[in-house]
Amino acid sequence: MRHELMGEGQGGRPGRAPRQPGQPDPRRGIPSTDAVLRAPAVAPHVTRLGHERALPVVREVQRRARAGDGDLDPAAVVATAAIQLAALDAGGGPRPVLNATGVVVHTNLGRAPLGEAARAALLDAAGYADVELDLATGARDRRGGEVLDALRGAVPEAQDALVVGNGAAALLLATTALAAGREVVVSRGEMVEIGDGFRLPDLVESGGARLREVGTTNRTHLRDYEDALDRPGADVGALLKVHPSNFRVEGFVSSVTVARLAGLARERDLPLVVDPGSGLLEPDGDLPDEPDARTTLRDGAGLVTASADKLLGGPQAGIVLGDADLVARLRRHPMARALRVDKLTLAALAATVCDRGSTPVTLARRARGPGLRERADRLAAALRGHDIEAEVVPHAGRVGGGGAPGVELPGWAVAVPEDLAQRLRLGRPAVLPRVHEGRCLLDPRCIPEEQDEVLLRAVVEAAADVPEQPRR
């Protein structure tokens, strides 16, 4: 059953219109406890959790609905109970999900899925590991030396490297260590907002640096930077260039290249910090417009900051690459201790850098139409064999995660009835489809081919999970 939340009723609780005199009490429509426990979306969780653990959850959902804190629609009561029991069934931690959206770096699914090498390295490091130890001498060693060596090997233009908690942390540490109490000059067109409402100006200024905006939203010239440096009383600690990785501005636009800005930075003896954003370490022919760390450093940037869990395909981490003296200043800053990563992240990142050509992110974004069409055809045929309506349709995937905006990844998807979407999300394993124009779309791009049978079983089980009419 398709359910849409009602708007706020005037004079009543949000989502509920006031009951008119003579109308039956809508609370009578709340399904009985037994009906909720037997509902197809709920029953599997009751079986696994046991009746004693599931019963209080269901009763609390009913209580909240009667008190006006939940939706009275019978289907909504069942769906809410199913969602809460699914979370309890998963042990309180994140649940594995089959990503059938076609979005490769899906922020709501934890961005990049780790490859086999990274998973194995993570498990190996879960016990004691030589995080800060030279096993040859028994003396203390630099932290995470293996991943730093791997990064410098992948980006020879970088004299040194540093790893912190995420991409925002890398940029914050760079601007704080180099320009706290001073100004950071940046183009107005690069004052971006990153995920979950966090804005670059707020991030940089939280570390004590002051932003000096130059140019306009659509056009910034080299003379704008020069004017900012030459004005009376200027106290600039660094120049900053940020790639607007999650949007594009087209038309009457102009920006200053890294090479030209680096020339100005050298003239004025200032560090140039560049944030390409997406974590691409080297040029990629499939993404010709996406900036990479090697080219950016070659063009003269002093430091490059990036995320490890986007196009690189690694764990959540922030990477700093560049001039040895500048990296050393960041490493010595007190904030670096607070932003450092643990041994599991270091291990997974080192393995990812060494295996970056075959990570799940790389394989998924490079998957081509013919292979995807063949997989979609097989899935659709198998579903029709189970009397499930299924049609193969063209579908464009996306890089996602703020990388390569506007770049489509041509492929195919299997369209099934829209009412399967919620049951797929609540299944075991959970499957996240794309719901678009009244259809539930299953794109195989981000699902390893060896899991096609798992996807098939999940859809068949969801289709067999026909909602029964709750007992009133």
C-alpha positions in Angstrom: 0.0 0.0 0.0 1.3 3.4 -0.9 1.2 5.8 2.0 1.7 9.6 2.0 2.0 11.6 5.2 -0.7 14.2 5.7 0.2 17.9 6.3 -0.1 19.7 9.5 -3.8 20.0 10.6 -4.8 23.4 11.9 -5.5 23.4 15.6 -4.4 19.8 15.9 -1.3 17.7 16.1 1.1 17.7 13.1 0.0 15.2 10.5 -3.6 14.8 11.9 -6.7 16.8 11.1 -9.0 17.4 14.1 -11.9 15.0 14.5 -15.3 16.4 13.7 -18.2 15.8 16.1 -19.9 12.5 15.3 -17.0 11.0 13.5 -15.6 7.7 14.7 -12.4 7.8 16.7 -9.6 7.2 14.2 -7.6 5.4 16.9 -9.9 2.5 16.5 -8.1 1.9 13.1 -4.8 1.1 14.8 -4.2 -2.6 14.0 -4.2 -5.0 16.9 -0.9 -6.2 18.4 -1.3 -9.7 16.9 -2.1 -8.2 13.5 1.1 -6.1 13.6 3.2 -9.1 14.8 1.8 -11.3 11.9 2.3 -8.6 9.2 4.7 -9.9 6.5 7.1 -6.9 7.0 7.2 -7.6 10.7 7.0 -11.4 11.1 10.5 -12.3 10.0 12.0 -9.9 12.6 9.7 -11.4 15.3 10.9 -14.9 14.4 14.6 -13.9 14.7 14.3 -11.6 17.7 11.7 -13.7 19.6 8.2 -12.7 20.8 9.4 -11.2 24.1 11.9 -8.8 22.5 9.5 -7.8 19.6 6.4 -7.2 21.7 7.5 -4.1 23.6 8.6 -2.4 20.3 5.2 -3.0 18.7 3.3 -1.8 21.7 5.4 1.4 21.9 4.6 2.1 18.3 0.9 1.6 19.0 1.1 3.8 22.1 2.7 6.6 20.3 0.1 6.5 17.5 -2.7 6.6 20.0 -1.1 9.5 21.8 -0.8 11.5 18.6 3.0 11.1 18.2 2.6 8.7 15.2 0.5 8.1 12.1 -2.8 6.4 12.6 -2.9 4.8 9.2 -2.7 1.0 9.7 0.0 0.6 7.0 2.1 3.3 8.6 1.8 1.6 12.0 3.0 -1.7 10.5 5.8 0.1 8.6 7.1 2.0 11.7 7.1 -1.2 13.7 9.0 -3.0 10.9 11.6 -0.3 10.7 12.2 -0.3 14.4 12.4 -4.0 14.7 14.8 -4.2 11.7 17.2 -1.8 13.5 17.0 -4.0 16.6 17.4 -7.1 14.5 20.6 -5.7 13.0 22.1 -5.4 16.5 22.0 -1.7 16.6 24.8 -1.2 14.0 24.7 -0.4 10.3 23.0 -3.0 8.2 24.6 -4.3 5.0 22.8 -2.9 1.9 22.8 -3.9 -1.7 23.1 -0.6 -3.6 20.8 -0.8 -6.6 20.5 3.0 -7.1 23.3 3.3 -9.7 25.0 5.9 -7.6 28.6 4.7 -7.0 29.7 6.8 -4.1 26.5 7.0 -2.1 26.9 9.2 0.9 23.9 7.8 2.7 25.4 4.3 2.3 28.8 5.3 3.7 30.3 6.5 0.4 32.9 4.0 -0.9 32.6 0.3 -0.3 35.9 -1.2 0.6 37.6 -3.7 -1.7 38.8 -7.2 -0.7 42.4 -6.0 -0.1 41.2 -3.3 2.2 38.9 -5.5 4.1 41.6 -8.1 4.6 44.1 -5.4 5.8 41.5 -4.0 8.2 41.0 -7.4 9.8 44.7 -8.0 10.0 45.1 -4.7 11.9 42.3 -5.4 14.3 44.7 -6.9 16.8 48.1 -5.6 17.7 49.8 -3.9 14.7 53.0 -2.0 14.1 51.2 1.4 13.9 54.1 3.4 15.4 56.8 0.8 15.8 59.9 -0.1 13.8 60.0 -3.9 14.2 63.7 -4.0 13.1 64.9 -1.9 15.9 62.1 -2.1 18.4 62.0 1.7 18.5 59.1 4.1 18.1 58.5 5.0 14.4 56.4 7.5 12.5 52.7 6.7 12.6 51.2 5.0 9.6 54.4 4.9 7.7 53.1 2.2 5.2 50.2 4.3 4.0 52.4 7.5 3.8 54.9 5.5 1.6 52.0 4.2 -0.5 50.6 7.7 -1.1 54.0 9.1 -2.1 54.4 6.2 -4.4 51.1 6.9 -6.0 51.7 10.7 -6.2 55.5 11.2 -6.8 55.0 14.9 -6.9 54.2 14.9 -3.2 57.3 15.2 -0.9 55.3 14.2 2.1 51.8 13.1 3.1 49.5 13.2 6.1 46.2 11.3 6.9 43.4 12.7 9.1 39.8 11.9 9.8 38.1 13.2 6.6 38.4 15.7 3.8 36.9 18.5 5.8 39.5 17.8 8.6 42.3 18.0 6.1 41.2 21.4 4.9 40.6 22.6 8.4 44.0 21.5 9.6 45.7 23.1 6.6 44.1 26.5 6.9 44.5 26.5 10.7 48.1 25.5 10.8 49.1 28.0 8.0 46.8 30.9 8.6 45.2 31.0 12.1 44.7 34.6 13.0 45.4 35.7 9.5 43.5 35.8 6.2 42.9 33.1 3.6 42.2 34.5 0.2 39.6 32.5 -1.8 37.3 33.1 -4.8 33.7 34.0 -4.0 32.6 31.4 -6.5 34.3 28.6 -4.5 32.6 29.3 -1.1 30.8 26.0 -1.3 28.5 24.1 1.0 29.5 20.5 1.6 27.3 17.7 2.9 24.7 18.0 5.7 24.7 21.8 5.5 28.3 22.4 6.5 29.7 25.4 4.7 33.4 26.0 3.8 33.5 29.6 5.3 32.2 28.3 8.7 34.7 25.4 8.6 37.8 27.5 7.8 36.9 30.3 10.2 36.3 27.7 13.1 40.0 27.2 13.1 40.8 30.9 13.6 41.6 31.9 10.0 39.7 34.8 8.3 38.4 34.4 4.8 39.0 37.2 2.3 36.6 36.6 -0.6 37.6 37.9 -4.1 35.9 38.1 -7.4 32.3 37.4 -8.0 30.1 34.2 -8.0 30.7 33.5 -11.7 33.9 35.3 -12.6 37.2 35.7 -10.7 40.5 37.0 -12.2 44.1 37.0 -11.1 44.0 40.7 -10.5 41.3 40.1 -7.8 43.8 38.0 -5.8 46.5 40.6 -6.4 44.3 43.4 -5.2 43.5 41.5 -2.0 47.3 41.0 -1.4 48.2 44.6 -2.2 45.5 46.4 -0.1 46.7 48.3 2.9 46.8 46.3 6.1 46.6 42.9 4.3 47.7 40.0 6.5 47.4 36.9 4.4 48.5 33.5 5.5 47.6 31.4 2.5 45.8 31.3 -0.8 43.0 28.7 -1.2 41.4 27.2 -4.3 38.4 24.8 -3.9 37.0 22.7 -6.7 33.2 23.0 -6.7 32.9 19.3 -6.9 29.2 18.9 -6.2 27.9 21.5 -8.7 28.7 23.2 -12.0 28.4 26.8 -13.1 28.2 27.3 -16.8 27.9 30.2 -19.2 29.6 33.5 -18.6 32.2 32.2 -16.1 35.9 32.6 -15.4 38.3 31.3 -12.8 42.1 31.3 -12.2 43.9 28.1 -12.9 46.1 26.4 -10.3 49.2 27.2 -12.4 48.6 30.9 -12.5 47.6 31.1 -8.9 50.7 29.1 -7.9 52.8 31.7 -9.8 51.3 34.4 -7.7 51.8 32.4 -4.5 55.5 32.0 -5.3 55.9 35.7 -6.0 54.4 36.6 -2.6 56.0 33.7 -0.7 52.6 32.3 0.3 51.4 28.7 0.5 48.7 27.7 -2.0 46.3 25.1 -0.7 44.1 23.4 -3.3 41.1 21.1 -2.4 40.2 19.1 -5.6 37.6 17.4 -3.4 36.9 14.0 -5.0 40.1 12.2 -4.0 41.3 11.3 -7.5 45.1 10.8 -7.2 46.1 10.7 -10.8 44.5 11.7 -14.2 41.6 9.4 -15.3 40.6 9.3 -19.0 37.0 8.5 -18.0 36.8 11.7 -16.0 38.8 14.3 -18.0 37.3 17.3 -16.2 37.9 16.0 -12.7 41.0 17.5 -11.1 43.6 15.1 -9.6 46.3 15.4 -7.0 49.3 14.7 -9.3 48.3 17.3 -11.8 47.5 19.8 -9.1 50.8 19.5 -7.4 52.6 19.5 -10.8 50.9 22.8 -11.5 52.4 24.3 -8.4 50.1 23.8 -5.4 51.9 23.7 -2.1 49.3 21.4 -0.5 46.5 19.3 -1.8 43.7 18.1 0.5 41.2 15.4 -0.5 38.8 12.7 0.7 39.8 9.1 0.7 36.3 7.6 0.6 35.2 9.1 -2.8 36.9 8.3 -6.1 39.9 6.7 -4.4 37.5 4.2 -3.0 38.9 3.9 0.5 37.8 4.3 4.1 36.7 7.7 5.5 39.8 9.8 5.8 41.3 13.0 4.7 44.6 13.1 2.7 47.1 15.9 2.7 49.8 15.8 0.0 52.5 18.2 -0.9 55.6 20.2 0.2 57.5 18.6 3.0 57.9 21.8 5.1 54.2 22.6 4.8 53.1 19.1 5.7 55.5 19.2 8.7 53.8 22.4 9.9 50.5 20.6 9.8 51.9 17.5 11.5 53.3 19.6 14.4 50.1 21.5 15.0 48.2 20.5 18.2 45.0 20.0 16.1 46.7 17.1 14.2 46.6 14.9 17.2 42.8 15.4 17.6 42.2 14.7 13.9 44.4 11.7 13.4 43.0 8.3 12.3 43.2 4.9 14.0 45.1 1.8 12.9 42.1 0.3 11.0 41.8 3.3 8.8 45.5 3.4 8.1 45.5 -0.3 7.2 42.5 -0.1 4.9 43.8 3.1 3.2 47.2 1.7 2.5 45.7 -1.4 0.9 43.3 0.8 -1.1 46.1 3.0 -2.5 48.0 0.0 -3.6 44.9 -1.6 -5.2 43.2 1.6 -6.4 42.8 0.3 -10.0 40.5 -2.5 -8.9 38.4 -1.1 -6.0 34.6 -1.5 -6.1 34.3 2.2 -6.9 36.6 2.1 -9.9 35.0 -1.1 -11.2 31.5 0.2 -10.8 32.0 3.5 -12.5 33.9 1.9 -15.4 31.2 -0.8 -15.9 29.9 -0.5 -19.5 26.4 -0.8 -20.9 26.6 -4.2 -22.7 27.6 -6.1 -19.5 25.1 -4.2 -17.4 22.4 -4.9 -20.0 23.1 -8.6 -20.0 22.9 -8.7 -16.2 19.6 -6.7 -16.2 18.2 -9.0 -18.9 19.0 -12.1 -16.8 17.4 -10.6 -13.6 14.3 -9.5 -15.5 13.8 -12.9 -17.1 14.2 -14.6 -13.7 11.7 -12.3 -12.1 9.2 -12.8 -14.8 9.7 -16.6 -14.2 8.4 -15.9 -10.7 5.4 -14.0 -12.1 6.9 -10.6 -11.1 6.4 -7.7 -13.5 9.8 -6.7 -14.7 11.1 -4.6 -17.6 14.6 -3.6 -18.6 14.9 0.2 -19.1 17.9 2.5 -19.9 19.2 4.1 -16.7 22.0 6.6 -16.1 24.1 6.0 -13.0 26.1 8.7 -11.3 29.5 9.0 -9.7 28.0 10.5 -6.5 29.7 11.8 -3.4 30.2 15.2 -4.9 32.4 13.9 -7.6 32.1 14.5 -11.4 28.8 16.4 -11.2 26.9 16.1 -14.5 28.7 13.0 -15.6 26.3 10.3 -16.5 27.2 6.6 -16.4 25.0 5.0 -19.1 23.6 1.7 -18.1 20.4 -0.3 -17.5 18.0 -1.0 -14.7 15.1 -3.5 -14.1 11.8 -1.7 -13.4 9.6 -3.6 -11.0 6.4 -2.4 -9.2 6.9 0.6 -7.0 5.2 -1.0 -4.0 8.2 -3.3 -3.7 10.6 -0.5 -2.7 9.8 -0.4 1.0 9.8 -4.2 1.3 13.2 -4.3 -0.4 14.6 -1.7 2.0 13.3 -3.7 5.0 14.5 -7.1 3.7 17.5 -9.2 4.6 19.6 -8.2 2.9 18.3 -4.7 2.6 18.2 -3.5 -1.0 18.1 0.2 -1.8 16.5 0.8 -5.2 15.7 4.1 -7.0 12.1 5.1 -7.0 11.4 7.3 -10.1 8.2 8.1 -11.9 6.1 5.5 -10.2 8.6 2.7 -10.7 11.1 0.9 -8.6 14.4 0.7 -10.5 17.1 -1.9 -9.8 20.4 -0.9 -11.3 23.1 -3.6 -11.1 26.1 -1.3 -11.6 27.1 -1.1 -7.9 26.2 -4.7 -7.1 29.0 -7.3 -7.6 28.0 -9.8 -10.2 28.4 -12.7 -7.8 25.6 -11.2 -5.7 23.1 -11.1 -8.6 21.4 -14.3 -7.2 21.2 -12.6 -3.8 19.4 -9.6 -5.4 17.1 -12.0 -7.2 16.1 -13.8 -4.0 15.6 -10.5 -2.2 13.2 -9.2 -4.9 11.3 -12.6 -5.0 10.9 -12.5 -1.2 9.7 -8.9 -1.3 7.2 -9.7 -4.0 5.9 -12.7 -2.0 5.6 -10.5 1.1 2.1 -9.3 0.1 0.7 -7.1 2.9 -2.4 -8.5 4.5 -5.3 -6.4 5.7 -4.6 -5.6 9.4 -7.2 -6.8 11.8 -9.1 -3.9 13.3 
